[in-house]
Amino acid sequence: MKILVTGCAGFIGFHLSKHLLEENNNVIGVDNINNYYDPNLKEKRLNILKKNKKFKFYKFDICNEDKIIKVFKKRIDCVIHLAAQAGVRYSLENPDAYFQSNLKGFYNILINSKRFKIKHLIFASTSSVYGNQKVMPIDEKSDITNPIQFYAATKTSNELMASSFSQLYQMKISALRFFTVYGPWGRPDMALFKFTNNILRKKQIDIYNFGKHKRDFTYIDDCVNAIKLIIHAKKKRKKFEVFNIANGKSEKLEKYIKIIERELKLKAKKKYLPLQKGDIQTTSANINKIKKFVKYKPSVNIETGIKKFIEWYKFYYYKNGK
Ligand SMILES: NC(=O)c1ccc[n+]([C@@H]2O[C@H](COP(=O)([O-])OP(=O)(O)OC[C@H]3O[C@@H](n4cnc5c(N)ncnc54)[C@H](O)[C@@H]3O)[C@@H](O)[C@H]2O)c1
């Protein structure tokens, strides 16, 4: 297959592209390598992908429609749209970045998927669309009309935009609601990276909501596997589908930190703080739909996942003194 992966230099996009290339697909990658976090990390991921001859990379912003059209002209079978302004907290600081990439950029991908009759458009949504729910675990039918940050509002909008296009133009579209994806090559703005970094440097770690947060942590290989299963699914299906992509087990943040400490053989200097504006207290996914649909079976628990992240972090990142 010839697959377009937007956000290919990002955490999930990199892993997904690598796996798709290993399966012998042609991957066209697009990313603007913005500086929301260390662009060197994105370049390093990209250098690994560029070693494969079946990978073609284009550096541009998805808000530039002319450039998108040029890429769509390359007869693409499937679009995996992951490029977005990610991060919950930053959306309180800079909502404009979310408006541009997640709404304007998303629309450019959607309208060109229609124009170029793309057989399957798969895009990243988020567990944040659920806001703070009372009933757990959360399934795909739960209410998503109460986003508590602008990030979630943009992703909910993406789902609505996609659903309308799918109904109007009979497009096959899948929205994937990712739940806290973590693992090697992970994002520096996420808890695992920040905690590891600070504990190793003997710096304090800030623990919001007095440590009462709970998360459904999804290991990157499980996330990539779910996306691949959806790409290759043969089953007849409705045109627009939404899937929770998670581990299916919610863990206390305190337990997560204990495992990091154990792996690093260091004690964290913890500072307990109140709940932050825009923070969701608990995420816990019902993953029956994806399990039934494509026989998805998450296989990595947080003990193994954190160990793998720390091995990578020490080898690739910390050794450079960064
Ligand atoms: N990692 C998670 O836990 C998680 C959870 C829920 C949803 N998501 C979603 O999954 C997707 C991938 O997340 P990630 O963790 O890999 O994030 P990431 O920030 O590592 O990757 C996103 C990539 O997209 C690129 N990008 C951003 N805006 C762009 C634009 N306008 N034009 C071109 N490229 C642009 C960035 O440079 C980056 O490399 C995002 O849509 C994110 O919102 C991630």
Ligand as a Chemical Component Dictionary entry (heavy atoms), coordinates in Angstrom:
data_LIG
# 
_chem_comp.id                   LIG 
_chem_comp.type                 NON-POLYMER 
_chem_comp.pdbx_formal_charge   0 
_chem_comp.three_letter_code    LIG 
# 
loop_
_chem_comp_atom.comp_id 
_chem_comp_atom.atom_id 
_chem_comp_atom.alt_atom_id 
_chem_comp_atom.type_symbol 
_chem_comp_atom.charge 
_chem_comp_atom.model_Cartn_x 
_chem_comp_atom.model_Cartn_y 
_chem_comp_atom.model_Cartn_z 
_chem_comp_atom.pdbx_ordinal 
LIG N1  N1  N 0  0.455  10.663 22.663 1  
LIG C1  C1  C 0  -0.736 10.592 23.236 2  
LIG O1  O1  O 0  -0.876 10.136 24.370 3  
LIG C2  C2  C 0  -1.976 11.059 22.508 4  
LIG C3  C3  C 0  -3.212 10.915 23.175 5  
LIG C4  C4  C 0  -4.370 11.335 22.507 6  
LIG C5  C5  C 0  -4.308 11.835 21.232 7  
LIG N2  N2  N 1  -3.086 11.984 20.609 8  
LIG C6  C6  C 0  -3.074 12.533 19.263 9  
LIG O2  O2  O 0  -2.300 11.687 18.440 10 
LIG C7  C7  C 0  -1.601 12.442 17.453 11 
LIG C8  C8  C 0  -0.115 12.180 17.530 12 
LIG O3  O3  O 0  0.325  12.515 18.854 13 
LIG P1  P1  P 0  1.847  12.432 19.297 14 
LIG O4  O4  O 0  1.844  12.093 20.735 15 
LIG O5  O5  O -1 2.609  11.618 18.336 16 
LIG O6  O6  O 0  2.238  13.978 19.178 17 
LIG P2  P2  P 0  3.546  14.661 18.536 18 
LIG O7  O7  O 0  3.450  16.104 18.906 19 
LIG O8  O8  O 0  4.754  13.916 18.938 20 
LIG O9  O9  O 0  3.324  14.468 16.983 21 
LIG C9  C9  C 0  2.608  15.369 16.175 22 
LIG C10 C10 C 0  3.508  15.743 14.994 23 
LIG O10 O10 O 0  2.743  16.578 14.120 24 
LIG C11 C11 C 0  3.542  17.652 13.686 25 
LIG N3  N3  N 0  2.650  18.781 13.406 26 
LIG C12 C12 C 0  1.912  19.489 14.298 27 
LIG N4  N4  N 0  1.239  20.460 13.684 28 
LIG C13 C13 C 0  1.535  20.364 12.352 29 
LIG C14 C14 C 0  1.145  21.082 11.205 30 
LIG N5  N5  N 0  0.318  22.130 11.285 31 
LIG N6  N6  N 0  1.645  20.709 10.001 32 
LIG C15 C15 C 0  2.502  19.654 9.886  33 
LIG N7  N7  N 0  2.913  18.941 10.958 34 
LIG C16 C16 C 0  2.433  19.288 12.176 35 
LIG C17 C17 C 0  4.509  17.937 14.829 36 
LIG O11 O11 O 0  5.710  18.560 14.394 37 
LIG C18 C18 C 0  4.743  16.544 15.411 38 
LIG O12 O12 O 0  5.917  15.971 14.901 39 
LIG C19 C19 C 0  -1.998 13.901 17.684 40 
LIG O13 O13 O 0  -3.065 14.214 16.836 41 
LIG C20 C20 C 0  -2.455 13.907 19.130 42 
LIG O14 O14 O 0  -3.366 14.943 19.380 43 
LIG C21 C21 C 0  -1.925 11.600 21.225 44 
# 
loop_
_chem_comp_bond.comp_id 
_chem_comp_bond.atom_id_1 
_chem_comp_bond.atom_id_2 
_chem_comp_bond.value_order 
_chem_comp_bond.pdbx_ordinal 
LIG N1  C1  SING 1  
LIG C1  O1  DOUB 2  
LIG C1  C2  SING 3  
LIG C2  C3  SING 4  
LIG C2  C21 DOUB 5  
LIG C3  C4  DOUB 6  
LIG C4  C5  SING 7  
LIG C5  N2  DOUB 8  
LIG N2  C6  SING 9  
LIG N2  C21 SING 10 
LIG C6  O2  SING 11 
LIG C6  C20 SING 12 
LIG O2  C7  SING 13 
LIG C7  C8  SING 14 
LIG C7  C19 SING 15 
LIG C8  O3  SING 16 
LIG O3  P1  SING 17 
LIG P1  O4  DOUB 18 
LIG P1  O5  SING 19 
LIG P1  O6  SING 20 
LIG O6  P2  SING 21 
LIG P2  O7  DOUB 22 
LIG P2  O8  SING 23 
LIG P2  O9  SING 24 
LIG O9  C9  SING 25 
LIG C9  C10 SING 26 
LIG C10 O10 SING 27 
LIG C10 C18 SING 28 
LIG O10 C11 SING 29 
LIG C11 N3  SING 30 
LIG C11 C17 SING 31 
LIG N3  C12 SING 32 
LIG N3  C16 SING 33 
LIG C12 N4  DOUB 34 
LIG N4  C13 SING 35 
LIG C13 C14 SING 36 
LIG C13 C16 DOUB 37 
LIG C14 N5  SING 38 
LIG C14 N6  DOUB 39 
LIG N6  C15 SING 40 
LIG C15 N7  DOUB 41 
LIG N7  C16 SING 42 
LIG C17 O11 SING 43 
LIG C17 C18 SING 44 
LIG C18 O12 SING 45 
LIG C19 O13 SING 46 
LIG C19 C20 SING 47 
LIG C20 O14 SING 48 
# 
